[in-house]
Amino acid sequence: MFPLLPGGRAKQSHTLPESRGEHYVNHKAPLKLKKPSTAAFRAHKQPRAREITWCPVSRSLDAPRRTVLGRAVLPNGRELTPPARMTLREQLREKISAAFYRHGLLCASYPVPIILFTSASILTCCYPLLRLPLPGTGPVEFTTGVRDYSVPSHEPQGDLGERPDWVLVKAAVSPWDSSLVPVDVFRSPLGRAFSLLEEIRNHVHSDSSGIRSLETLCLQVTDLFPGLRRMQSVLPEHGCLLVSPGNYWQNQRELFDSDPDLLKTIQKHEPKGLHTSATLRVNQMTRSLTEQHSASPSSSADLKGGKLYSGDSQGQLGCQIQFLGSLRARLKQLHPSANCSLRDDHMVHVHFKEEIGIAELIPLVTTYIILFAYIYFSTRKIDMVKSKWGLALAAVVTVLSSLLMSVGLCTLFGLTPTLNGGEIFPYLVVVIGLENVLVLTKSVVSTPVDLEVKLRIAQGLSNESWSIMKNMATELCIILIGYFTLVPAIQEFCLFAVVGLVSDFFLQMFFFTTVLSIDIRRMELADLNRRLPAEAGLPPPKPGPLRPREVPPPPRPSPHTITLQTPAFRNLRVPKRLRVVYFLARTRLAQRIIMVGTVIWIGILVYTDPAGIRTYLAAQVSEQSPLGDPGGGGLPPHLGVAPVFRGGDPTSTLSIHPPPDPTPLPENQSQGHHGSARAGPLPQAPPAVPQITWGAEDEEGWRRLSFRHWPSLFSYYNITLAKRYISILPVIPVTVHLSPQEAIEARHPQDTRYPPPPIPKVTADLQTDLTLYKVAALGLAAGVLLVLLLFCLYRVLCPRNYGQNGVAHGRRRRGDLPCDDYGYSPPVSEISPLLLRGHSMDIECLASDGMLLASCCLAGQIRVWDAQTGDCLTVIPNHGRCSSGGCWEQRDGWDGVGGAADSDCLGSEGRGSSVGADGLSEEEGGYPLRRRSAPARPTLFTDQPDLTPLIDTNFTSQPPSHLSTPPRTGFDFGGLVERAYMEHEPPSTSTYPSPSSASSSPPSGAQLQRTPSMGDAAAYLSQERASAAGTQATPDWESSVWALELRGNLIVAGRSSGKLEVSARLNGSLDFFTVEINKPLCLLQYRGAPGRGSMPPSPCYSSEDVISCQLTRSVQCAHQKPITVLRAAAGRVVTGSQDHTVRIYRLEDSCCLFTLQGHSGGITSIYIDQTMVLASGGQDGAICLWDVLTGSRVSHVYGHRGDVTSLVCTTTCVISSGLDDLICVWDRSTGIKLYSIQQEVGCGASLGVISESLLVTGGQGCVSFWDLNYGDLLQTVYLGQSSDGQGVRQLLVLDNAAIVCDFGSELSLVYVPSVLEKLD
Amino acid sequence: MSLTLTAMSDSSTAAGGQQQWAGSGQTPRPPRGPYISAITNRTTNLLIRGAMLFSVGVFLALVLNLLQVQRNVTLFPPDVISSIFSSAWWVPPCCGTASALIGLLYPCIDSRLGEPHKFKREWSSVMRCVAVFVGINHASAKVDFANNVQLSLTLAALSIGLWWTFDRSRSGFGLGVSIALLATLATQLLVYNGVFQYTSPDFLYIRSWLPCIFFAGVITMGNIGRQLAMYEYKFLQEKTHQD
């Protein structure tokens, strides 16, 4: 019933403490719950009923107060010794226990505030973590001052690495005139790089220590890495690592001069993997140049046309700062840069951390694997809770956030973590551990289920308090010992561990306990309907808890209406995968994810757009970025560096750049890298020549490089940077002014042939645009592909006819689809009734054996349907004789045994009625039915005494007459016979649905003999159809079939006349028939409730095969008054009579075992199943539950005004319907009414139970599905378009989770697919 | 510091390992049923347990050796993995064999003594133990101690703590100590014979923390072995119940 519940719980929950019953009775006097019988029943069902010792305390709500005040009784009922004799330890223990108890109560009582509080404290404690740098292996920068380069290695770290130096060259061609082509902008300045390079190479510094040249100082590199041969032409080998734009032309001026297309040469290298190297810069440079050019009208031409910088990075190994100083001086002298605002007294060191290789990762990964295994094995032990995953998650969250808290707290108090967080993390988790959490869970779960939640939590806490505290103290001690090892790393670890332990304890106590209480409460709520805690019984019924259809029952002794749990807690009774789908659909997760992804994507696009927002953002962000100068303090806040510069430089770019282009586009080569500029704009002398300004952006030009730039560059030479520094020396600004003449001189002959300005503009725009377009196209394609894929998936996964059912519309008409709080109707997926048409009049009787379906209408026509497909297999028309024959059998095969007990109930009477001209009662045929229809149907015609020939001919002639049916039915029946025969191969005949009746049937030998004849029977359909009792020339006054039963291959129809009934009922005797069919081999035992006692053995036979109905025993005076109900199961025959008694007979010897008295009216309905559960309902509206084994009454409740019309039991509840159109659901073990459902008038009688939790009731033109556990309407299926008016009176549940109900003259076959899965 | 394994010899230990392997692989009886009988069959069970312990030992040896090697090496040429595997290839099998022996020995001794080990018999505890063991190794490899005595004392305390936390049996302690001493002796012999050497020995050719590591390892492997033996024990119990 509650599939989510672990197995052990269901058992426990049945064992209600005795006190509850008492408690309940006290409050519900009118219910008259009989305690002894209840106890007996319970004792029988639950032989291991738990001994309840804690009842008085636990049941009372003031237990906490009592405990707190008196402290004489511990919550778990332990008697404590008086304090006087306690040792200190015991006192402590008791105090701890009491404190924990109180704490548990607190946590369970106010879950939400406590969780909020805990979250707040976690966040507070974690707040300092924000200041910590993110872990990672990115390079760390720091800046040191270089005081006139005198101290080469003043850094404490010592381990110095390479020191690239930058020589930035800005070159301008001025004045610009129209004769220049764009290439001139950078051709001649680039050409200057060569001479500059030469100058640098040839620079010699001489001082006291000797003469030094660059060759002696620079970073000498050897071969490139073997795999990089193609870079050979670009990167220098065997000498100084000197990277310059000249490298593209092998540092040969001639090559450069003869190169017709510089851009092509540069870009040729671009995609080849040198992207982190100089190519990038140069390429960007050129691109920006072209942009710049396009931005500036060529006519203005005054300045800036060729502002070019080339980055030369020199590896300087020896750190000979003097050399650099002299070089700088020399360069400055050569190329004075007037308005240079760069500061040259700081150098930036970039520390590269240890590289993480695979070898490094292996131990780390191992520890993490062990950690996960530990967590897995730990959380696996969480059991007996509502959601294991949720609790496991909570446990992990507890540990993790305690770790975060500990780090945060330590940081708050000034401890900077120096340990590698990733490495020690697993150990910390392991040291802190999940043990306490598990112990807590276990302890709480093992408290009595019946307790209130907070009491359970409190008890569980207090039970384990001592051990928890002990463990905690031990661990603290161990860790404190570790603290005294005086090893800094271990000390730090221990510090973290101690703080982590304490915060973990805090979180356990507050966070996890509360989560646990919520979880437990959820489980309690889920149990509510079944176990009905006492609280639910106390308050008076709240009106209208549910939907309008389930109006609380009218006054009457309805004890209470259960208030259902809030829908939020109600889990849908859906398979899990469906639940996932529902979840996805409900939250529209996929769409949202896609949407968010798109937004992020667009954001990234915008951000990475070279001309876009990133520049601005970077400018904003880098001001606050602590990374820029962790050491230096006084960073003057300047917003918008670029504007400042432009403003400060009156002759500068302002006039050139049109206002609509506010982004610092022309400065593109320097975008975003003016972060740590600590240089304000210097006051600049009014320039005579076009100014070239040096701003902070130039100084920090290297920041534009990828952070992998240095490692990859050096890795080309097989040099690792791990744990080493790159010191970036101050930039040496070199300003070169070129005159147009020079530019033109440097021009390559081919340059002029290139198309003029628009081209670069186009290319520039195109380049950015193309990327965008490409990306957009790709995105579009991906989206289309995704849609197609999903569509295909949908087509594959979904049934073809999904949503095409015409009935689907009708079904929603009334809008009473059940919805959960999200508006999704859960469970019964697609229900489409299948209408079986064929009958001309209203259907009167229904019978089924699971495979076949027999129906009979008022006209007396019997149709046999295939229960699976709804095909009509056979039509047995209502010939006069036949109908008057009163009873008939469609018999194939040896169903003697198969014609089973249940069939007997109905069939026998029919048989009886027909057999005994004297009048056999068909009682069970449906008591309510009879009452309805009997007066309406006067006898139609009399009939002839000798029916046999007629019937015979009838049957034999039938196969031909019905075209398609014979072969089919024959086949089917043959299959059935085969199956049945196989089942009965072993002598035990009890496997068939009616074991007990079969037990008295012939020995297996007989069956074996019978088989051949079966084959015949299978071959020829209805040869054996015989009217068993028809021989007796029943005078039948009525053509209506009153009872119909189909079992095995036997259809038994009972028809009777009013007279006969009456006489039969008045008689009240019981006969046991043995029906022999097919020679004497096959015995059918039939019980009938015949009329007159002196029934002659009624041999029934058809053409060749004899069906004999033999009266074996007749119990005279079975009842004092007519028998109204007869049911058989489990070897028992139960009859109910008008004389207010129920009798139980044993089938074998028809011995009356018990006579059950307790009703104050006639018995109207009886339920008995194979598990010997017996329920009876009477005209007094009472329902009794009996123990068939002992004959004792288990419970006795009043639920209906008027007759109880039908009764069904499941393993946990009893469902009854009455004439008052009320359907009541009772708890079977306690006899407490769970809830009731008000039906429409006239439809109350039909109900059925599919699976354990699904109830089907018939209504006006519809059937409704109810959830038994919660009493809510799941779905209403309308049987037809013009539904109203005709009520469903008969409802039959088939084995394959289909239900059949009559619907006027039609039959309706409704499949309940989702339940079908459950049944498996 | 690091377990620098310079020379190599495939002589004694490897042969011993093979012998042991062959010894434990006596012909198992033909299994009667698929899984259960394989579990309950004593020889097969022994074999399975031995194999599992062996693999665990090999794995731990590899990982911990890597830890030790890492200590001094900051730069990893790309072939570091292969060099580790090549230079000391006989170390992991030796450790694996030893761990299999220990892991089988512990439950055996428990049953001999007639006191099945009950303390914290669950996989989560075992995992915790393994994690602490790896952590001890980690600490010995990565934490900078002032001097060797401090390092050794700390590791000894940690090892004892490990035993106290996860074992607490006298037999386990005795076995651990004896095996640790034996292993130390064997290592000393190996070093003495020049099979390999430590970079900076401080205690008779070896490092003084070696016994502590050995002890912790023995405790850990014994823990695993006992846990594995639990399955056989459980199955036997259930079987007797069924009978």
HADDOCK unambig.tbl for C-alpha pairs under 7 A between the chains (distance, minus, plus):
assign (segid A and resid 354 and name CA) (segid B and resid 74 and name CA) 6.85 0.50 0.50
assign (segid A and resid 359 and name CA) (segid B and resid 81 and name CA) 6.52 0.50 0.50
assign (segid A and resid 362 and name CA) (segid B and resid 63 and name CA) 6.70 0.50 0.50
assign (segid A and resid 363 and name CA) (segid B and resid 63 and name CA) 5.56 0.50 0.50
assign (segid A and resid 363 and name CA) (segid B and resid 67 and name CA) 6.62 0.50 0.50
assign (segid A and resid 367 and name CA) (segid B and resid 131 and name CA) 6.55 0.50 0.50
assign (segid A and resid 370 and name CA) (segid B and resid 127 and name CA) 6.29 0.50 0.50
assign (segid A and resid 370 and name CA) (segid B and resid 131 and name CA) 6.12 0.50 0.50
assign (segid A and resid 373 and name CA) (segid B and resid 127 and name CA) 6.62 0.50 0.50
assign (segid A and resid 374 and name CA) (segid B and resid 124 and name CA) 4.94 0.50 0.50
assign (segid A and resid 374 and name CA) (segid B and resid 127 and name CA) 5.06 0.50 0.50
assign (segid A and resid 374 and name CA) (segid B and resid 128 and name CA) 6.19 0.50 0.50
assign (segid A and resid 377 and name CA) (segid B and resid 123 and name CA) 5.97 0.50 0.50
assign (segid A and resid 377 and name CA) (segid B and resid 124 and name CA) 4.76 0.50 0.50
assign (segid A and resid 378 and name CA) (segid B and resid 124 and name CA) 5.16 0.50 0.50
assign (segid A and resid 427 and name CA) (segid B and resid 131 and name CA) 6.87 0.50 0.50
assign (segid A and resid 427 and name CA) (segid B and resid 132 and name CA) 6.92 0.50 0.50
assign (segid A and resid 427 and name CA) (segid B and resid 135 and name CA) 6.48 0.50 0.50
assign (segid A and resid 430 and name CA) (segid B and resid 128 and name CA) 6.00 0.50 0.50
assign (segid A and resid 485 and name CA) (segid B and resid 154 and name CA) 6.66 0.50 0.50
assign (segid A and resid 487 and name CA) (segid B and resid 145 and name CA) 6.13 0.50 0.50
assign (segid A and resid 489 and name CA) (segid B and resid 143 and name CA) 6.32 0.50 0.50
assign (segid A and resid 722 and name CA) (segid B and resid 75 and name CA) 6.90 0.50 0.50
